[in-house]
Amino acid sequence: MTHSPKPPTFRPDGISAPLRHVTFRRVWLASVLSNLGILIQGVAAAWTMTQMTASADKVALVQTALMLPVMLIAMPAGAIADMYDRRIVALVSLFISLIGAGALTTLAWIGLITPNILLALCFVVGSGMALLGPAWQSSVNEQVPSEMVPAAVALNGISYNIARSVGPALGGVVVAYAGAVAAFALNALLYLPLLVALFLWRRIAEPSRLPPERLNRAIVSGVRYISNSPAIKVVLTRAMVIGAIGGAIIALMPLVARDLLHGGPQTYGVMLGAFGLGAVIGALNVTEMRKRMSGEAAIRACSLSMGGAIAAVAMSHQPVLSATALVVAGACWMIVATLNNIGVQLSTPRWVAGRSLAAYQAAGSGAIALGSWGWGDLTNAVGVEMALLVSAALMLASPIIGFWLPMPRIGARGEEPVALDDPEVRLALTGRSGPLVVEIEYRVSQEKARPFHNIMQDVQMMRQRNGAYGWSIARDIADPELWTERYHCPTWFDYLRQRNRSTRSEHAIEQQAMAFHIGPEPVRVRRMLERPFGSVRWKDDTPDHPVAEEKYPQVSAAVRVPPPLA
């Protein structure tokens, strides 16, 4: 008796699962072409610079010009992605890059390109891509279900590295046979499919009860969240270390092709293609590595392997050996980047996802940009081979950092918001009323004072992440069982945002703290409007009307009440 083979089961965490969703599939396929154009332009710009100047630091500055905008505008870009429609932000970003690419093509065609103009226009193109990054990456969970996010993140990395495995070699061929102008023009044309894909995306926006934050406050909120998230700070620090050290192999690749391998633009393209091929291989194996190794073990293994690969590139004068080493380096580079990206994506709530990813991009890309500058100066002093050997030695030593800053466990923490009832309000408020002072009184038995104080340190981090400042915990010296938690929020709207940002994992921490409370009465919460001297500006005959004695039904109600206070 024969049995028909069972059809293959669908795995939602499989690497190809996100491609079943039409919006993600369109954007992903178009991004392959867009990334292809960017890499073709990168080859043309770097090789054009080698033809205009023999200075190694000028050549390395091409990479700096493309990557530095990520560091400079990452947080504003992340805040804009969190505040506004991410689809519109992405479209505007692409138009900025398209303008830069068009200007570069035109000036190169009429023969007005100079090293400084080349760097400036590379900076414009990089600025558009820096603005695009947070909006694109933080919209992944809007295009696919949450269980497919790790696979979608890996696919986005594969998108870039598929282009990297083909684009540099293609760029070398285009530059060699058609010239740099053709390469610059091709890049401009390859932006168009992604523009069309984003235009066709019918994004379903979730209406917010609150108006968006101002840009400066949104940036401050993002910085505050990251500074009070120990796990994210570790990821950013490790990303900066890897980027600064490993960026040498990327920044000095044109000089490897020219000086160590004695080749031309085709050789340079092939070397970058080998690095990109390795990155694709690495991205395809990220899921398996996550199953078999912890985050720290994976980072250490990749750092050691990459250090050996950089040393091999430094000592090799054979294109085949150099390309093989670059495949290893590219795989390790991509695994580290993808693991860090997944960790940030899965450990931050949606309200700050764009800013968290922007900070991660800024840490890695900023380190590459500044490191490229330093590696260029070192190369001028000691040569390409010695500079790469220094990079290899530092990369081999970098796992030592893990003893002080071990990588956090990568995985989801239940970052779904918890719906809370609106607080009771009997005073007329506007969205700008503030500062608001919140006091919470706990009664805790003296035997449990130390455990309670310990859990309150986690509560402090939670409050501060979500927008509170001036947090403190005090114990009554006349009544040792009485503890008072106190914190501030700048305005009434900021307080409501702080309440709405609480996630399930953070709510669980708050419940642990409240579990220490004893006595017949519940935990007492006071919300007070702090009025510094000189801030009350109503006239003597202006009545101080209270709000009707009922629950504050909607935030918009605050706007309709004529405010007696400024």
C-alpha positions in Angstrom: 0.0 0.0 0.0 1.5 3.3 -1.1 1.1 6.5 0.8 1.2 9.8 -1.0 3.8 12.2 0.3 2.6 14.8 2.7 2.6 18.3 1.4 5.2 20.5 3.0 4.0 22.3 6.0 4.0 26.1 6.1 6.2 27.6 8.7 5.4 31.1 9.7 9.0 31.6 10.8 10.4 30.3 7.5 12.7 32.7 5.7 10.3 33.0 2.7 7.1 33.3 4.7 6.8 37.2 4.6 6.9 37.0 0.7 3.4 35.6 0.8 2.2 39.1 1.7 1.8 41.2 -1.4 2.8 44.6 0.0 6.0 43.2 1.6 6.7 41.3 -1.6 6.4 44.4 -3.8 8.5 46.6 -1.5 11.1 43.8 -1.1 11.5 43.2 -4.8 11.7 46.9 -5.6 14.2 47.4 -2.7 16.5 44.8 -4.4 16.7 47.1 -7.5 17.1 50.2 -5.4 19.9 48.7 -3.4 21.5 47.5 -6.7 21.5 51.1 -7.9 23.0 52.4 -4.7 25.9 49.9 -4.8 26.5 50.7 -8.5 26.8 54.4 -7.6 29.1 53.5 -4.6 31.5 51.7 -7.0 31.4 54.5 -9.5 31.9 57.2 -6.8 34.8 55.4 -5.1 36.5 54.6 -8.4 36.0 58.2 -9.7 37.6 59.5 -6.5 40.7 57.3 -7.1 41.0 58.8 -10.6 40.8 62.3 -9.3 43.2 62.0 -6.3 45.8 59.7 -5.0 44.9 60.5 -1.4 43.7 57.5 0.6 41.7 59.5 3.0 39.7 61.1 0.2 38.9 57.7 -1.1 37.8 56.5 2.3 35.7 59.7 2.8 33.4 58.5 0.0 32.2 55.8 2.4 32.0 58.4 5.2 29.9 60.7 3.0 27.4 57.9 2.4 27.2 56.7 6.0 27.7 59.8 8.1 24.1 61.1 7.5 22.8 58.0 9.2 24.6 59.1 12.4 23.7 62.8 12.1 20.0 62.6 11.3 19.1 59.1 12.6 17.2 60.3 15.7 15.2 63.0 13.9 14.5 60.5 11.1 13.3 57.9 13.7 11.1 60.5 15.4 9.6 61.5 12.1 8.9 57.9 11.3 7.1 57.4 14.6 5.2 60.7 14.4 3.9 60.6 10.8 2.7 58.2 8.1 5.7 55.9 7.4 4.7 55.4 3.8 4.8 59.2 3.1 8.1 59.6 5.0 9.6 56.8 2.8 8.4 58.5 -0.4 9.9 61.9 0.6 13.1 60.2 1.5 13.4 58.5 -1.9 12.8 61.8 -3.7 15.7 63.4 -1.7 18.0 60.6 -2.8 16.7 60.8 -6.4 17.5 64.6 -6.5 21.0 63.9 -5.3 21.6 61.1 -7.8 20.2 63.2 -10.6 22.5 66.2 -9.7 25.5 63.8 -9.5 24.7 62.4 -13.0 24.2 65.8 -14.5 27.4 67.4 -13.1 29.5 64.3 -14.0 28.0 64.4 -17.6 29.0 68.0 -18.1 32.4 67.5 -16.5 32.0 69.7 -13.4 32.5 67.0 -10.8 35.3 67.6 -8.2 36.3 65.6 -5.2 34.4 68.0 -2.9 31.3 68.1 -5.0 31.3 64.3 -5.3 31.5 64.0 -1.5 28.7 66.6 -1.1 26.3 64.8 -3.4 27.1 61.4 -1.9 26.1 63.1 1.4 22.8 64.2 -0.1 22.0 60.7 -1.4 23.1 59.2 2.0 20.8 61.7 3.8 17.8 60.5 1.8 18.6 56.9 2.6 19.2 57.8 6.3 15.7 59.3 6.4 14.3 56.2 4.7 15.8 53.6 6.9 13.8 54.0 10.2 10.5 54.4 8.3 11.1 51.4 6.2 12.4 49.1 8.9 9.8 50.1 11.5 7.0 49.5 9.0 7.9 45.8 8.7 5.5 44.8 11.4 2.7 46.7 9.6 3.3 44.6 6.4 3.6 41.1 8.0 2.3 39.4 11.2 4.4 39.6 14.3 5.6 36.0 14.1 7.1 36.7 10.7 9.1 39.8 11.8 12.4 38.0 12.3 12.2 36.4 8.8 11.2 39.8 7.3 14.2 41.5 9.0 16.5 38.8 7.6 14.9 39.2 4.1 15.5 42.9 4.2 19.2 42.2 4.9 19.2 39.6 2.1 17.7 42.3 -0.2 20.7 44.5 0.3 23.2 41.7 0.1 21.7 40.1 -3.0 22.3 43.5 -4.6 25.7 43.6 -3.0 26.7 40.3 -4.4 25.8 41.4 -8.0 25.8 45.2 -7.8 29.5 45.9 -7.3 30.6 43.6 -10.1 27.9 45.1 -12.3 29.0 48.5 -11.2 32.6 47.7 -12.1 31.5 46.5 -15.6 29.4 49.7 -16.1 32.2 52.0 -15.1 34.8 50.1 -17.2 32.7 50.0 -20.4 30.2 52.9 -20.1 31.8 55.3 -17.6 30.9 56.7 -14.2 28.1 58.9 -15.7 26.2 55.8 -16.9 26.5 54.3 -13.4 25.2 57.4 -11.7 22.3 57.6 -14.2 21.4 53.9 -13.7 21.2 54.4 -9.9 18.7 57.3 -10.4 16.5 55.1 -12.6 16.5 52.2 -10.2 14.9 54.3 -7.5 11.7 54.4 -9.5 10.4 50.8 -8.8 10.6 51.4 -5.1 8.7 54.7 -5.5 6.0 52.9 -7.3 5.8 50.0 -4.8 5.4 52.5 -1.9 2.8 54.5 -3.8 0.7 51.3 -4.3 0.9 50.4 -0.5 -2.4 51.2 1.1 -1.3 51.6 4.6 -3.9 51.2 7.3 -3.1 53.9 9.9 -4.2 53.4 13.5 -5.7 56.6 14.8 -4.2 58.0 17.9 -6.2 59.5 20.8 -3.4 62.0 21.2 -1.8 64.5 18.8 1.7 63.8 17.7 4.6 65.0 19.7 6.7 68.0 18.6 9.9 66.9 16.8 12.2 68.1 19.6 10.2 66.3 22.3 9.9 63.2 20.2 13.7 63.1 19.9 14.0 63.6 23.6 11.5 60.8 24.3 13.5 58.5 22.0 16.8 59.3 23.7 15.1 58.9 27.1 13.7 55.5 26.2 17.1 54.2 25.0 19.1 55.6 27.9 16.7 53.8 30.3 16.9 50.5 28.4 20.0 48.6 29.4 19.6 45.8 26.8 19.4 48.3 23.9 22.4 50.2 25.2 24.5 47.0 25.2 23.4 46.3 21.6 24.3 49.8 20.5 27.7 49.7 22.1 28.6 46.3 20.6 27.3 47.5 17.2 29.6 50.6 17.4 32.6 48.4 18.3 32.1 46.0 15.4 31.3 48.9 13.0 34.4 50.9 13.9 36.8 48.0 13.6 35.2 46.0 10.8 34.5 49.1 8.7 38.1 49.0 7.6 37.5 46.2 5.2 34.6 48.2 3.5 36.3 51.6 3.5 39.7 50.3 2.2 38.2 47.9 -0.4 39.1 50.2 -3.4 42.7 50.3 -2.2 42.8 46.5 -1.7 41.8 46.1 -5.4 44.2 48.8 -6.6 47.3 48.3 -4.4 47.2 44.7 -3.1 45.6 43.0 -6.1 46.8 45.4 -8.7 43.4 45.4 -10.4 40.8 47.8 -11.8 37.2 48.6 -11.3 36.2 45.1 -12.3 38.4 43.6 -9.5 36.9 46.1 -7.0 33.4 45.1 -8.0 34.2 41.4 -7.7 35.6 41.9 -4.2 32.5 43.8 -3.1 30.4 41.1 -4.7 32.2 38.4 -2.7 31.5 40.3 0.5 27.8 40.6 -0.5 27.6 36.9 -1.4 28.9 36.1 2.0 26.3 38.4 3.6 23.5 36.6 1.7 24.8 33.2 3.0 25.0 34.7 6.5 21.4 36.0 6.4 20.1 32.7 5.2 21.6 31.0 8.2 20.6 33.5 10.9 17.5 31.5 11.9 19.5 28.3 12.4 22.2 30.2 14.4 19.6 31.6 16.7 18.4 28.1 17.4 21.8 26.7 18.1 23.7 29.6 19.8 23.1 32.4 22.3 23.5 35.9 21.1 26.8 36.4 22.9 28.2 33.1 21.5 27.2 34.0 18.0 28.8 37.5 18.2 32.0 36.0 19.6 32.2 33.4 16.9 31.5 35.9 14.2 34.1 38.4 15.6 36.8 35.8 15.7 36.0 34.5 12.2 35.9 38.0 10.8 39.2 38.9 12.3 40.8 36.0 10.6 39.2 36.9 7.3 40.5 40.5 7.5 44.0 39.2 8.2 43.8 36.9 5.2 42.7 39.8 2.9 45.6 41.9 4.2 48.2 39.3 3.4 46.8 38.0 0.2 47.8 39.1 -3.3 45.6 36.6 -5.1 42.1 37.6 -6.1 40.7 34.1 -5.4 42.0 33.9 -1.9 40.9 37.5 -1.1 37.4 36.8 -2.5 37.1 33.7 -0.4 38.1 35.6 2.8 35.6 38.3 1.9 32.8 35.7 1.7 33.6 34.7 5.3 33.8 38.3 6.4 30.5 39.2 4.7 28.7 36.3 6.3 29.9 37.2 9.8 29.1 40.9 9.3 25.6 40.1 8.2 24.9 37.6 11.0 26.0 40.2 13.6 23.9 43.0 12.0 20.8 40.8 11.6 20.9 39.5 15.2 21.2 43.0 16.5 18.4 44.3 14.3 16.1 41.5 15.3 16.9 42.1 19.0 16.0 45.8 18.7 12.8 45.1 16.6 11.5 42.5 19.1 12.3 44.4 22.3 10.8 47.8 21.6 7.2 48.9 21.5 5.7 50.3 18.3 5.6 53.9 19.6 9.4 54.2 19.7 10.3 51.5 17.1 11.5 54.0 14.5 13.7 55.9 17.0 15.2 52.7 18.5 16.1 51.4 15.0 17.4 54.8 14.1 19.7 54.7 17.1 20.9 51.3 16.1 21.6 52.5 12.6 23.3 55.6 13.9 25.5 53.5 16.2 26.6 51.1 13.5 26.8 53.5 10.6 28.3 56.3 12.6 31.0 54.0 13.8 31.7 52.9 10.2 31.8 56.5 9.0 34.1 57.8 11.6 36.2 54.6 11.6 36.6 54.9 7.8 38.1 58.3 8.3 40.5 57.0 10.8 41.4 53.9 8.7 42.1 56.2 5.8 44.5 58.3 7.8 46.2 55.2 9.2 46.6 53.8 5.7 48.3 57.0 4.6 50.8 56.5 7.4 51.5 52.8 7.3 49.9 51.4 4.1 46.9 49.2 3.3 48.3 45.9 4.5 49.3 47.1 7.9 46.1 49.0 8.5 44.1 45.9 7.7 46.3 43.8 10.1 45.6 46.3 12.9 41.9 46.0 12.2 42.2 42.2 12.3 44.0 42.3 15.6 41.4 44.5 17.2 38.5 42.4 15.8 40.1 39.2 17.3 40.3 41.0 20.7 36.8 42.5 20.6 35.0 39.5 22.2 36.7 40.5 25.5 34.1 43.3 25.7 31.5 40.5 26.2 32.8 39.9 29.7 31.6 43.4 30.7 28.8 43.9 28.3 27.2 40.5 27.4 24.6 40.5 24.7 21.1 40.3 26.0 18.9 37.4 25.2 17.2 37.9 21.8 13.5 37.3 21.9 10.1 39.0 22.2 9.1 40.5 25.6 5.4 40.9 25.0 5.7 44.5 23.9 1.9 45.0 23.4 0.4 48.1 25.0 -2.0 47.7 27.9 -5.2 49.6 27.8 -5.7 51.7 30.9 -8.7 53.7 32.0 -8.5 57.4 31.9 -7.8 59.0 35.3 -10.4 61.0 37.1 -10.2 64.8 36.5 -12.2 67.5 38.1 -9.9 70.5 37.1 -10.1 72.1 33.7 -6.9 71.1 31.8 -5.5 71.7 28.4 -3.0 69.4 26.7 -0.2 71.9 27.7 -1.2 72.1 31.3 1.8 71.0 33.5 4.1 70.0 34.9 2.1 67.1 36.3 3.2 65.5 39.6 2.2 61.9 40.3 2.5 60.4 43.8 1.7 56.8 44.6 1.6 55.6 48.2 2.4 52.0 49.1 2.2 50.3 52.5 4.8 47.6 52.7 5.7 45.4 55.7 9.1 46.1 57.1 10.3 42.5 56.5 9.8 43.0 52.7 11.3 46.5 52.5 14.4 45.5 50.7 12.7 43.3 48.0 10.2 46.1 47.4 13.0 48.7 47.0 14.7 46.4 44.5 11.6 46.0 42.3 11.1 49.7 42.5 14.4 50.2 40.6 12.8 48.4 37.7 9.7 50.6 38.1 11.9 53.7 37.9 13.4 52.5 34.6 9.9 51.8 33.3 8.6 55.2 34.2 11.6 57.1 32.8 11.5 55.1 29.6 8.0 56.1 28.9 8.4 59.8 29.6 8.6 60.5 33.3 11.3 62.6 35.0 12.4 63.5 38.5 11.5 60.0 39.8 12.1 59.2 43.5 11.0 56.7 46.1 10.8 57.8 49.7 10.1 56.1 53.1 8.2 57.8 55.9 10.5 58.1 59.0 7.5 58.2 61.3 5.6 55.4 59.6 8.3 53.0 58.2 5.6 50.9 56.3 4.6 53.9 54.2 6.5 54.4 50.9 5.8 57.2 48.4 6.8 57.0 44.7 6.9 60.4 43.0 7.6 61.5 39.4 6.9 64.3 37.0 5.5 64.6 33.4 6.0 67.8 31.5 2.4 68.3 30.4 -1.0 66.7 30.7 -0.7 65.2 27.2 2.8 63.8 28.1 1.3 62.1 31.1 -1.5 60.5 29.0 1.2 59.4 26.5 3.2 57.9 29.4 0.2 55.9 30.5 -0.6 54.7 27.0 3.0 53.5 26.4 3.0 50.9 29.1 3.5 47.5 27.7 2.5 44.1 29.0 6.0 43.3 30.4 6.1 46.8 32.0 2.6 46.4 33.4 3.7 43.1 35.0 6.6 44.9 36.7 4.1 47.4 38.1 1.9 44.6 39.3 4.8 43.0 41.1 5.4 46.3 43.0 1.7 46.6 43.9 1.7 43.0 45.2 3.8 44.2 48.2 1.1 46.6 49.3 -0.7 45.5 52.5 -3.7 46.9 54.3 -7.4 47.2 53.6 -7.1 50.3 51.4 -5.8 50.1 47.8 -2.7 51.8 46.6 -3.3 55.6 46.7 -2.5 57.6 43.6 -2.4 61.4 43.5 -2.1 63.4 40.3 -1.3 67.1 40.9 -0.8 70.1 38.7 2.4 71.8 39.8 2.3 75.6 39.5 5.7 77.2 39.8 5.8 80.8 41.0 4.7 83.2 38.3 3.0 80.6 36.1 -0.6 81.4 37.1 -1.7 84.2 34.8 -5.4 84.4 35.2 -7.0 87.8 36.2 -8.5 88.4 39.6 -12.0 88.2 38.3 -11.5 85.0 36.3 -13.4 82.1 37.9 -11.6 78.8 38.5 -14.2 76.5 37.1 -13.9 72.8 37.9 -14.8 70.1 35.5 -18.0 68.1 36.0 -17.5 65.2 38.5 -17.2 62.4 36.0 -14.5 60.3 34.4 -12.5 62.3 31.8 -14.1 60.6 28.8 -11.7 61.6 26.0 -8.6 63.5 25.6 -10.3 65.8 23.2 -12.5 66.9 26.0 -9.6 68.7 27.6 -9.3 70.9 24.5 -13.0 72.0 24.7 -12.8 73.2 28.3 -11.9 76.9 28.5 -8.7 76.8 30.5 -8.3 79.1 33.5 -4.6 78.2 33.7 -2.0 78.7 31.0 
